[in-house]
Amino acid sequence: MKDFWQSQIELAECFSEGDIRTKIIVPLLHYLGYKPENWRQEYNTDKGLLDFVIGQTQDNQFQPFFLLEVKSPKSTLALYAHQMEYWLKQPNLKKARYGVLTNGSELIIYEYSLDGHLHKIADFANLRNLDNIGLLLDKKLFVAEESQNCGKVISIYNNKGGVGKTTLSINMAAALQEYGYKVLIIDLDAQANSTLGLGIYPPNTQDRNIISLFTEKHQQPIEKLIWKNANGNNIDLIPSNINLYSALSEFSKSENSRREHLLKERIQSLKQENYDFIFIDTPPSMDITFELAITAGDYLLVPSDLKPFSIYGLSHLLQGTKNRIQILGVVGNNVDLAVNVSKPLAQIRNEYKLNIFEQIIHNRNCVAQCTGQGITIFQMEKQKKGNASSVAAGEFRVLARQLLSSIEGKNYIAQAPTLEYLMA
C-alpha cells in the first residue's frame, strides 16, 4: 500500500496550494501511516485556520502530533517560519511536537524547542524523499511514544521552608496544563497552601480532602476526593486542611508495616488512566509526609532559593532519600533578581552532584499575589496585569519544557534526529 501512495506523490503535478493539499499532502499522510481520522483539515482555532493538524483522539479530545501548513508553489518557506512559531505557541496546540511547512517541492520541519525559540531540524529539498521524512513524521513514532506514557508522579520537596514549593507546584501544573497535559495536585501539607492557592478555602473541603486516605472512619476512593477544575484553569486538586496534622500523627502510629506505601498504592489508578502528571506538594519536614511523598513519587523536584541555608539542607535531603527516588534536579526558585547565582549553582553541582535546571524562577511580587488570589500566573497574564506577569509566566513555560525533556526516557518531548543524521 505504501508503494501505491509513493507513486501517487511522485506523479503529482501541482499548480496551486489546493493541488498540493490534494495531490501531495493527503497521499503523504497515508504513506506515513495516518488515516483520515488522524488529521483535521482547515483546523479552526481562535486565531484562524490551520491547513492540517495531525494527531489522534484521546479522552474525547484531539491531541496534535504535528502541524502542517501549505504554501504556494515556488514560495520561499523561510518567510513563514514566524507564522509556524505563532501556531506552536497557541495553548491548544502546544503539545504538538513539530511544525511543518511545504510548497509542494521543499519541506521544512521545525520544533518549538526548550529555549522558547523555533528551530529548524530538517529541510528536505526533494519532498519525494519519503524515507527520510518518515524518520521524523511516521505515525509509529508518535503512537509508540504515546503508548509508553503513563502518569508521572513528581514530589516537590525541600526541608527548608520559604523556597516556594507551593508556587512552583501550582504554576508548573498550570504550565503543563497549558501544553495540553492533564494535571492533578495533591496537597500533602496541613498548612493547605496549595489548596488556598487554587482558590479553595480549606474548611470548606469537609470530608473531600486528603485526610480521608489516612482515617479508617472516613476512608473513600481517591477519585471521590478530587476537586475538578479547582481554580477555573483545568487543574484538579486533592485538598488539605489543618486537621491533617492529627490524622497523620495517628496514622504514623499504626502497626501497618506498609503504611508509607498507602499513597503510592491509592494513586496507581490515577497514574494509569486519569492524569499525565501528579504533583505532590509537601511540608518542609522529614516525617511521615516525607515518607509518603518519597515512596509515591516517580521523581523528586527540589526548589531552592539558592541561599546558604537552603543549599545546606540538600545534604539532609540526600541522606533522607537514600536513592529511593530519582531526583530530577534542583530548581532555582523564588530567587532574588539581584543575586549572582553562579556561585551557589556551582556549589550544588560540584558538592552535591545534583542536576540543576537552567531556567531560574525569580522572586516577583506578581507570583506571590497570584497565590494569595487563588489564581495562577497564567491567569494573571491573561488579565493583562503588567509586563511582570508575562515575564514570570514565560519563566515557568520554559521550565516546564525543561522538566518534560528531563523525564525518564524523554517520552514527553523526544529529542529529534538532526538533519545531518538524516542525510548521513
ROLOKOL-588771 format. One record per residue (C-alpha): chain; residue number from 1; z, x, y. Coordinates in pm, whole numbers, padded with zeros to 5 digits. Example, Ala and Ser with C-alpha at 12.3 -4.5 7.8 and 13.67 -1.06 7.14 Angstrom:
<nodes>
+-------+-------+--------+--------+--------+
! lolum ! lumke !      Z !      X !      Y !
+-------+-------+--------+--------+--------+
!     A !     1 !  00780 !  01230 ! -00450 !
!     A !     2 !  00714 !  01367 ! -00106 !
+-------+-------+--------+--------+--------+
</nodes>
This chain:
<nodes>
+-------+-------+--------+--------+--------+
! lolum ! lumke !      Z !      X !      Y !
+-------+-------+--------+--------+--------+
!     A !     1 !  00000 !  00000 !  00000 !
!     A !     2 !  00074 !  00288 !  00238 !
!     A !     3 ! -00277 !  00421 !  00181 !
!     A !     4 ! -00413 !  00085 !  00294 !
!     A !     5 ! -00214 !  00086 !  00619 !
!     A !     6 ! -00301 !  00450 !  00680 !
!     A !     7 ! -00671 !  00369 !  00651 !
!     A !     8 ! -00626 !  00079 !  00897 !
!     A !     9 ! -00476 !  00317 !  01155 !
!     A !    10 ! -00739 !  00585 !  01104 !
!     A !    11 ! -01027 !  00339 !  01153 !
!     A !    12 ! -00881 !  00172 !  01463 !
!     A !    13 ! -01061 !  00197 !  01798 !
!     A !    14 ! -00859 !  00088 !  02096 !
!     A !    15 ! -00969 ! -00001 !  02449 !
!     A !    16 ! -00653 ! -00171 !  02580 !
!     A !    17 ! -00278 ! -00197 !  02530 !
!     A !    18 ! -00335 ! -00515 !  02329 !
!     A !    19 ! -00568 ! -00325 !  02094 !
!     A !    20 ! -00307 ! -00053 !  02044 !
!     A !    21 ! -00036 ! -00306 !  01959 !
!     A !    22 ! -00254 ! -00495 !  01711 !
!     A !    23 ! -00467 ! -00221 !  01557 !
!     A !    24 ! -00223 !  00072 !  01553 !
!     A !    25 !  00142 ! -00024 !  01607 !
!     A !    26 !  00160 ! -00312 !  01360 !
!     A !    27 ! -00012 ! -00109 !  01081 !
!     A !    28 !  00207 !  00190 !  01171 !
!     A !    29 !  00524 ! -00016 !  01130 !
!     A !    30 !  00401 ! -00142 !  00794 !
!     A !    31 !  00322 !  00216 !  00691 !
!     A !    32 !  00677 !  00322 !  00785 !
!     A !    33 !  00825 !  00052 !  00562 !
!     A !    34 !  00907 ! -00221 !  00814 !
!     A !    35 !  00835 ! -00588 !  00756 !
!     A !    36 !  00774 ! -00840 !  01036 !
!     A !    37 !  01138 ! -00948 !  01028 !
!     A !    38 !  01232 ! -00588 !  01115 !
!     A !    39 !  01079 ! -00595 !  01462 !
!     A !    40 !  01079 ! -00805 !  01775 !
!     A !    41 !  00762 ! -00802 !  01983 !
!     A !    42 !  00783 ! -00864 !  02359 !
!     A !    43 !  01160 ! -00844 !  02328 !
!     A !    44 !  01316 ! -01033 !  02617 !
!     A !    45 !  01610 ! -00873 !  02797 !
!     A !    46 !  01780 ! -00948 !  03127 !
!     A !    47 !  01580 ! -00657 !  03273 !
!     A !    48 !  01235 ! -00754 !  03145 !
!     A !    49 !  01015 ! -00737 !  02834 !
!     A !    50 !  01001 ! -00452 !  02582 !
!     A !    51 !  00685 ! -00419 !  02373 !
!     A !    52 !  00870 ! -00361 !  02042 !
!     A !    53 !  01231 ! -00332 !  01926 !
!     A !    54 !  01257 ! -00223 !  01564 !
!     A !    55 !  01575 ! -00281 !  01363 !
!     A !    56 !  01739 ! -00527 !  01129 !
!     A !    57 !  01961 ! -00833 !  01146 !
!     A !    58 !  02327 ! -00786 !  01055 !
!     A !    59 !  02605 ! -01043 !  01101 !
!     A !    60 !  02353 ! -01273 !  01272 !
!     A !    61 !  02279 ! -01006 !  01534 !
!     A !    62 !  01967 ! -00794 !  01564 !
!     A !    63 !  02065 ! -00425 !  01554 !
!     A !    64 !  01797 ! -00194 !  01700 !
!     A !    65 !  01688 !  00131 !  01531 !
!     A !    66 !  01440 !  00240 !  01796 !
!     A !    67 !  01243 !  00106 !  02092 !
!     A !    68 !  00865 !  00134 !  02133 !
!     A !    69 !  00660 !  00095 !  02450 !
!     A !    70 !  00277 !  00087 !  02451 !
!     A !    71 !  00085 !  00225 !  02748 !
!     A !    72 ! -00286 !  00202 !  02825 !
!     A !    73 ! -00527 !  00446 !  02657 !
!     A !    74 ! -00555 !  00786 !  02828 !
!     A !    75 ! -00241 !  00721 !  03035 !
!     A !    76 !  00000 !  01011 !  03091 !
!     A !    77 !  00304 !  00920 !  02882 !
!     A !    78 !  00541 !  01165 !  03051 !
!     A !    79 !  00524 !  00950 !  03365 !
!     A !    80 !  00703 !  00671 !  03178 !
!     A !    81 !  00997 !  00875 !  03047 !
!     A !    82 !  01227 !  00736 !  03318 !
!     A !    83 !  01139 !  00384 !  03204 !
!     A !    84 !  01240 !  00463 !  02847 !
!     A !    85 !  01566 !  00616 !  02968 !
!     A !    86 !  01633 !  00294 !  03158 !
!     A !    87 !  01584 !  00084 !  02844 !
!     A !    88 !  01805 !  00308 !  02628 !
!     A !    89 !  02088 !  00271 !  02880 !
!     A !    90 !  02091 ! -00109 !  02855 !
!     A !    91 !  02415 ! -00229 !  02687 !
!     A !    92 !  02245 ! -00443 !  02421 !
!     A !    93 !  02004 ! -00161 !  02328 !
!     A !    94 !  02234 !  00143 !  02337 !
!     A !    95 !  02273 !  00151 !  01961 !
!     A !    96 !  01901 !  00234 !  01935 !
!     A !    97 !  01855 !  00588 !  01810 !
!     A !    98 !  01519 !  00667 !  01967 !
!     A !    99 !  01275 !  00557 !  02234 !
!     A !   100 !  00903 !  00587 !  02152 !
!     A !   101 !  00606 !  00596 !  02392 !
!     A !   102 !  00243 !  00585 !  02282 !
!     A !   103 ! -00101 !  00540 !  02438 !
!     A !   104 ! -00281 !  00500 !  02105 !
!     A !   105 ! -00355 !  00868 !  02057 !
!     A !   106 ! -00041 !  01056 !  02165 !
!     A !   107 !  00309 !  00953 !  02055 !
!     A !   108 !  00631 !  01088 !  02210 !
!     A !   109 !  00981 !  01032 !  02068 !
!     A !   110 !  01284 !  01056 !  02299 !
!     A !   111 !  01656 !  01048 !  02234 !
!     A !   112 !  01919 !  00950 !  02490 !
!     A !   113 !  02147 !  01234 !  02399 !
!     A !   114 !  02515 !  01325 !  02418 !
!     A !   115 !  02495 !  01475 !  02765 !
!     A !   116 !  02377 !  01146 !  02912 !
!     A !   117 !  02015 !  01252 !  02959 !
!     A !   118 !  01685 !  01174 !  02792 !
!     A !   119 !  01547 !  01449 !  02570 !
!     A !   120 !  01201 !  01472 !  02416 !
!     A !   121 !  01246 !  01558 !  02049 !
!     A !   122 !  00889 !  01519 !  01923 !
!     A !   123 !  00541 !  01499 !  02074 !
!     A !   124 !  00250 !  01413 !  01842 !
!     A !   125 ! -00090 !  01475 !  01998 !
!     A !   126 ! -00250 !  01303 !  01699 !
!     A !   127 ! -00092 !  00966 !  01625 !
!     A !   128 ! -00258 !  00970 !  01281 !
!     A !   129 ! -00016 !  01250 !  01181 !
!     A !   130 !  00176 !  00989 !  00986 !
!     A !   131 !  00376 !  01211 !  00751 !
!     A !   132 !  00548 !  01391 !  01037 !
!     A !   133 !  00607 !  01070 !  01231 !
!     A !   134 !  00765 !  00929 !  00917 !
!     A !   135 !  01019 !  01215 !  00914 !
!     A !   136 !  01180 !  01053 !  01217 !
!     A !   137 !  01090 !  00685 !  01205 !
!     A !   138 !  01064 !  00586 !  00837 !
!     A !   139 !  01276 !  00280 !  00760 !
!     A !   140 !  01452 !  00456 !  00471 !
!     A !   141 !  01620 !  00693 !  00716 !
!     A !   142 !  01779 !  00412 !  00913 !
!     A !   143 !  01870 !  00186 !  00622 !
!     A !   144 !  02026 !  00473 !  00427 !
!     A !   145 !  02221 !  00569 !  00737 !
!     A !   146 !  02346 !  00216 !  00787 !
!     A !   147 !  02444 !  00173 !  00422 !
!     A !   148 !  02669 !  00479 !  00437 !
!     A !   149 !  02865 !  00346 !  00731 !
!     A !   150 !  03186 !  00159 !  00682 !
!     A !   151 !  03458 !  00109 !  00936 !
!     A !   152 !  03630 !  00424 !  01060 !
!     A !   153 !  03999 !  00420 !  01150 !
!     A !   154 !  04091 !  00650 !  01439 !
!     A !   155 !  04459 !  00705 !  01514 !
!     A !   156 !  04532 !  00819 !  01869 !
!     A !   157 !  04850 !  01023 !  01889 !
!     A !   158 !  05038 !  01287 !  02081 !
!     A !   159 !  05416 !  01330 !  02060 !
!     A !   160 !  05413 !  01394 !  02435 !
!     A !   161 !  05425 !  01080 !  02649 !
!     A !   162 !  05220 !  01022 !  02962 !
!     A !   163 !  04894 !  01164 !  02828 !
!     A !   164 !  04709 !  00833 !  02847 !
!     A !   165 !  04691 !  00724 !  02483 !
!     A !   166 !  04658 !  00358 !  02575 !
!     A !   167 !  04392 !  00402 !  02844 !
!     A !   168 !  04198 !  00624 !  02605 !
!     A !   169 !  04226 !  00368 !  02322 !
!     A !   170 !  04114 !  00076 !  02535 !
!     A !   171 !  03829 !  00244 !  02721 !
!     A !   172 !  03692 !  00429 !  02419 !
!     A !   173 !  03690 !  00096 !  02234 !
!     A !   174 !  03508 ! -00058 !  02531 !
!     A !   175 !  03252 !  00224 !  02541 !
!     A !   176 !  03177 !  00188 !  02170 !
!     A !   177 !  03154 ! -00188 !  02207 !
!     A !   178 !  02904 ! -00132 !  02488 !
!     A !   179 !  02699 !  00081 !  02247 !
!     A !   180 !  02685 ! -00214 !  02007 !
!     A !   181 !  02973 ! -00140 !  01769 !
!     A !   182 !  03238 ! -00392 !  01668 !
!     A !   183 !  03582 ! -00259 !  01755 !
!     A !   184 !  03944 ! -00352 !  01685 !
!     A !   185 !  04258 ! -00206 !  01846 !
!     A !   186 !  04586 ! -00214 !  01653 !
!     A !   187 !  04883 ! -00181 !  01889 !
!     A !   188 !  05148 !  00004 !  01688 !
!     A !   189 !  05371 !  00074 !  01988 !
!     A !   190 !  05668 ! -00154 !  02062 !
!     A !   191 !  05607 ! -00100 !  02434 !
!     A !   192 !  05286 ! -00302 !  02377 !
!     A !   193 !  05085 ! -00118 !  02642 !
!     A !   194 !  04753 ! -00182 !  02467 !
!     A !   195 !  04843 ! -00549 !  02440 !
!     A !   196 !  04915 ! -00569 !  02813 !
!     A !   197 !  04613 ! -00351 !  02888 !
!     A !   198 !  04390 ! -00607 !  02718 !
!     A !   199 !  04532 ! -00892 !  02923 !
!     A !   200 !  04777 ! -01040 !  02671 !
!     A !   201 !  05143 ! -01097 !  02760 !
!     A !   202 !  05339 ! -00971 !  02455 !
!     A !   203 !  05597 ! -01255 !  02437 !
!     A !   204 !  05307 ! -01500 !  02408 !
!     A !   205 !  05188 ! -01350 !  02080 !
!     A !   206 !  05468 ! -01524 !  01884 !
!     A !   207 !  05412 ! -01459 !  01511 !
!     A !   208 !  05048 ! -01346 !  01554 !
!     A !   209 !  05120 ! -00979 !  01603 !
!     A !   210 !  05159 ! -00653 !  01412 !
!     A !   211 !  05524 ! -00728 !  01332 !
!     A !   212 !  05417 ! -00982 !  01071 !
!     A !   213 !  05291 ! -00698 !  00849 !
!     A !   214 !  05637 ! -00549 !  00820 !
!     A !   215 !  05857 ! -00856 !  00772 !
!     A !   216 !  05854 ! -01049 !  00445 !
!     A !   217 !  05962 ! -01368 !  00617 !
!     A !   218 !  05656 ! -01397 !  00840 !
!     A !   219 !  05403 ! -01191 !  00649 !
!     A !   220 !  05045 ! -01316 !  00699 !
!     A !   221 !  04696 ! -01197 !  00604 !
!     A !   222 !  04595 ! -00932 !  00854 !
!     A !   223 !  04284 ! -01127 !  00955 !
!     A !   224 !  04507 ! -01404 !  01096 !
!     A !   225 !  04682 ! -01160 !  01330 !
!     A !   226 !  04365 ! -01069 !  01520 !
!     A !   227 !  04314 ! -01194 !  01874 !
!     A !   228 !  03938 ! -01221 !  01916 !
!     A !   229 !  03773 ! -01105 !  02237 !
!     A !   230 !  04115 ! -01026 !  02377 !
!     A !   231 !  04010 ! -00936 !  02731 !
!     A !   232 !  03672 ! -01107 !  02754 !
!     A !   233 !  03495 ! -00781 !  02666 !
!     A !   234 !  03444 ! -00845 !  02292 !
!     A !   235 !  03727 ! -00611 !  02192 !
!     A !   236 !  03955 ! -00755 !  01924 !
!     A !   237 !  04328 ! -00681 !  01912 !
!     A !   238 !  04626 ! -00699 !  01682 !
!     A !   239 !  04902 ! -00713 !  01946 !
!     A !   240 !  05256 ! -00582 !  01951 !
!     A !   241 !  05581 ! -00662 !  02131 !
!     A !   242 !  05932 ! -00524 !  02181 !
!     A !   243 !  06058 ! -00671 !  01851 !
!     A !   244 !  05853 ! -00411 !  01662 !
!     A !   245 !  06139 ! -00163 !  01712 !
!     A !   246 !  06383 ! -00358 !  01500 !
!     A !   247 !  06120 ! -00472 !  01248 !
!     A !   248 !  06012 ! -00114 !  01175 !
!     A !   249 !  06372 !  00004 !  01165 !
!     A !   250 !  06440 ! -00239 !  00881 !
!     A !   251 !  06106 ! -00166 !  00719 !
!     A !   252 !  06178 !  00209 !  00712 !
!     A !   253 !  06495 !  00139 !  00509 !
!     A !   254 !  06306 ! -00045 !  00236 !
!     A !   255 !  06308 !  00102 ! -00113 !
!     A !   256 !  05930 !  00076 ! -00146 !
!     A !   257 !  05815 !  00432 ! -00211 !
!     A !   258 !  05468 !  00349 ! -00075 !
!     A !   259 !  05583 !  00189 !  00249 !
!     A !   260 !  05387 !  00435 !  00464 !
!     A !   261 !  05068 !  00316 !  00286 !
!     A !   262 !  05114 ! -00050 !  00382 !
!     A !   263 !  04899 ! -00044 !  00696 !
!     A !   264 !  04624 !  00153 !  00518 !
!     A !   265 !  04614 ! -00097 !  00233 !
!     A !   266 !  04615 ! -00401 !  00460 !
!     A !   267 !  04325 ! -00288 !  00677 !
!     A !   268 !  04087 ! -00198 !  00393 !
!     A !   269 !  03915 ! -00535 !  00410 !
!     A !   270 !  03857 ! -00491 !  00784 !
!     A !   271 !  03701 ! -00149 !  00730 !
!     A !   272 !  03456 ! -00272 !  00468 !
!     A !   273 !  03336 ! -00591 !  00629 !
!     A !   274 !  03450 ! -00661 !  00983 !
!     A !   275 !  03466 ! -00357 !  01207 !
!     A !   276 !  03277 ! -00037 !  01278 !
!     A !   277 !  03581 !  00124 !  01441 !
!     A !   278 !  03952 !  00052 !  01432 !
!     A !   279 !  04173 !  00233 !  01685 !
!     A !   280 !  04547 !  00264 !  01624 !
!     A !   281 !  04746 !  00314 !  01946 !
!     A !   282 !  05076 !  00486 !  01866 !
!     A !   283 !  05402 !  00567 !  02044 !
!     A !   284 !  05496 !  00931 !  02121 !
!     A !   285 !  05739 !  00968 !  01833 !
!     A !   286 !  05739 !  01112 !  01481 !
!     A !   287 !  05895 !  00820 !  01297 !
!     A !   288 !  05767 !  00551 !  01060 !
!     A !   289 !  05493 !  00453 !  01308 !
!     A !   290 !  05358 !  00808 !  01295 !
!     A !   291 !  05359 !  00799 !  00914 !
!     A !   292 !  05181 !  00463 !  00910 !
!     A !   293 !  04915 !  00577 !  01158 !
!     A !   294 !  04851 !  00912 !  00992 !
!     A !   295 !  04824 !  00754 !  00647 !
!     A !   296 !  04599 !  00470 !  00763 !
!     A !   297 !  04370 !  00681 !  00980 !
!     A !   298 !  04048 !  00842 !  00869 !
!     A !   299 !  04062 !  01061 !  01178 !
!     A !   300 !  04309 !  01171 !  01443 !
!     A !   301 !  04221 !  01193 !  01811 !
!     A !   302 !  04468 !  01387 !  02025 !
!     A !   303 !  04477 !  01316 !  02401 !
!     A !   304 !  04628 !  01587 !  02621 !
!     A !   305 !  04670 !  01615 !  02996 !
!     A !   306 !  04630 !  01993 !  02944 !
!     A !   307 !  04973 !  02063 !  03093 !
!     A !   308 !  05213 !  02310 !  02922 !
!     A !   309 !  05444 !  02054 !  02756 !
!     A !   310 !  05150 !  01857 !  02619 !
!     A !   311 !  04992 !  02171 !  02475 !
!     A !   312 !  05322 !  02299 !  02334 !
!     A !   313 !  05363 !  01970 !  02146 !
!     A !   314 !  05049 !  02044 !  01945 !
!     A !   315 !  05249 !  02276 !  01718 !
!     A !   316 !  05475 !  01985 !  01619 !
!     A !   317 !  05173 !  01764 !  01564 !
!     A !   318 !  05012 !  02018 !  01331 !
!     A !   319 !  05336 !  02052 !  01135 !
!     A !   320 !  05366 !  01674 !  01109 !
!     A !   321 !  05013 !  01606 !  00994 !
!     A !   322 !  05015 !  01889 !  00734 !
!     A !   323 !  04640 !  01849 !  00671 !
!     A !   324 !  04686 !  01484 !  00574 !
!     A !   325 !  04424 !  01363 !  00820 !
!     A !   326 !  04110 !  01509 !  00972 !
!     A !   327 !  04173 !  01598 !  01336 !
!     A !   328 !  03855 !  01527 !  01528 !
!     A !   329 !  03984 !  01724 !  01822 !
!     A !   330 !  04176 !  01728 !  02147 !
!     A !   331 !  04058 !  01516 !  02440 !
!     A !   332 !  04140 !  01636 !  02789 !
!     A !   333 !  04270 !  01301 !  02915 !
!     A !   334 !  04443 !  01193 !  03235 !
!     A !   335 !  04367 !  01542 !  03370 !
!     A !   336 !  04420 !  01611 !  03741 !
!     A !   337 !  04093 !  01678 !  03920 !
!     A !   338 !  04236 !  01992 !  04084 !
!     A !   339 !  04338 !  02156 !  03755 !
!     A !   340 !  04142 !  02458 !  03632 !
!     A !   341 !  04102 !  02361 !  03268 !
!     A !   342 !  03955 !  02687 !  03135 !
!     A !   343 !  04290 !  02850 !  03053 !
!     A !   344 !  04452 !  02551 !  02871 !
!     A !   345 !  04131 !  02481 !  02680 !
!     A !   346 !  04114 !  02842 !  02565 !
!     A !   347 !  04479 !  02825 !  02455 !
!     A !   348 !  04416 !  02512 !  02247 !
!     A !   349 !  04108 !  02662 !  02092 !
!     A !   350 !  04247 !  03009 !  02020 !
!     A !   351 !  04615 !  02944 !  01947 !
!     A !   352 !  04599 !  02611 !  01768 !
!     A !   353 !  04245 !  02637 !  01625 !
!     A !   354 !  04161 !  02283 !  01727 !
!     A !   355 !  03827 !  02143 !  01838 !
!     A !   356 !  03807 !  02029 !  02200 !
!     A !   357 !  03576 !  01759 !  02328 !
!     A !   358 !  03351 !  01886 !  02603 !
!     A !   359 !  03393 !  01576 !  02819 !
!     A !   360 !  03715 !  01563 !  03024 !
!     A !   361 !  03864 !  01228 !  03130 !
!     A !   362 !  04015 !  01274 !  03473 !
!     A !   363 !  04315 !  01109 !  03633 !
!     A !   364 !  04182 !  00838 !  03864 !
!     A !   365 !  04367 !  00551 !  04023 !
!     A !   366 !  04098 !  00306 !  03916 !
!     A !   367 !  04164 !  00376 !  03546 !
!     A !   368 !  04536 !  00307 !  03586 !
!     A !   369 !  04459 ! -00005 !  03789 !
!     A !   370 !  04241 ! -00138 !  03508 !
!     A !   371 !  04523 ! -00115 !  03255 !
!     A !   372 !  04755 ! -00297 !  03495 !
!     A !   373 !  04499 ! -00572 !  03548 !
!     A !   374 !  04424 ! -00617 !  03176 !
!     A !   375 !  04060 ! -00507 !  03206 !
!     A !   376 !  03855 ! -00204 !  03102 !
!     A !   377 !  03695 !  00049 !  03336 !
!     A !   378 !  03358 ! -00102 !  03242 !
!     A !   379 !  03465 ! -00444 !  03360 !
!     A !   380 !  03582 ! -00291 !  03688 !
!     A !   381 !  03249 ! -00110 !  03719 !
!     A !   382 !  03063 ! -00440 !  03680 !
!     A !   383 !  03276 ! -00585 !  03958 !
!     A !   384 !  03129 ! -00305 !  04176 !
!     A !   385 !  03471 ! -00190 !  04293 !
!     A !   386 !  03375 !  00152 !  04423 !
!     A !   387 !  03200 !  00462 !  04303 !
!     A !   388 !  03512 !  00600 !  04131 !
!     A !   389 !  03499 !  00331 !  03862 !
!     A !   390 !  03134 !  00418 !  03788 !
!     A !   391 !  03219 !  00788 !  03759 !
!     A !   392 !  03514 !  00714 !  03531 !
!     A !   393 !  03306 !  00478 !  03316 !
!     A !   394 !  03044 !  00750 !  03285 !
!     A !   395 !  03303 !  00994 !  03154 !
!     A !   396 !  03411 !  00750 !  02882 !
!     A !   397 !  03048 !  00682 !  02786 !
!     A !   398 !  02974 !  01050 !  02735 !
!     A !   399 !  03300 !  01100 !  02544 !
!     A !   400 !  03212 !  00806 !  02318 !
!     A !   401 !  02880 !  00966 !  02230 !
!     A !   402 !  03053 !  01297 !  02158 !
!     A !   403 !  03300 !  01112 !  01936 !
!     A !   404 !  03015 !  00943 !  01747 !
!     A !   405 !  02848 !  01276 !  01694 !
!     A !   406 !  03166 !  01436 !  01559 !
!     A !   407 !  03233 !  01164 !  01300 !
!     A !   408 !  03219 !  01295 !  00945 !
!     A !   409 !  02864 !  01311 !  00808 !
!     A !   410 !  02720 !  01234 !  01154 !
!     A !   411 !  02619 !  00891 !  01028 !
!     A !   412 !  02656 !  00719 !  01365 !
!     A !   413 !  02439 !  00946 !  01578 !
!     A !   414 !  02237 !  01163 !  01346 !
!     A !   415 !  02100 !  01499 !  01450 !
!     A !   416 !  01724 !  01464 !  01481 !
!     A !   417 !  01484 !  01726 !  01344 !
!     A !   418 !  01336 !  01939 !  01618 !
!     A !   419 !  00967 !  01940 !  01699 !
!     A !   420 !  00948 !  02298 !  01574 !
!     A !   421 !  01086 !  02186 !  01238 !
!     A !   422 !  00840 !  01901 !  01214 !
!     A !   423 !  00545 !  02124 !  01297 !
!     A !   424 !  00651 !  02402 !  01056 !
+-------+-------+--------+--------+--------+
</nodes>
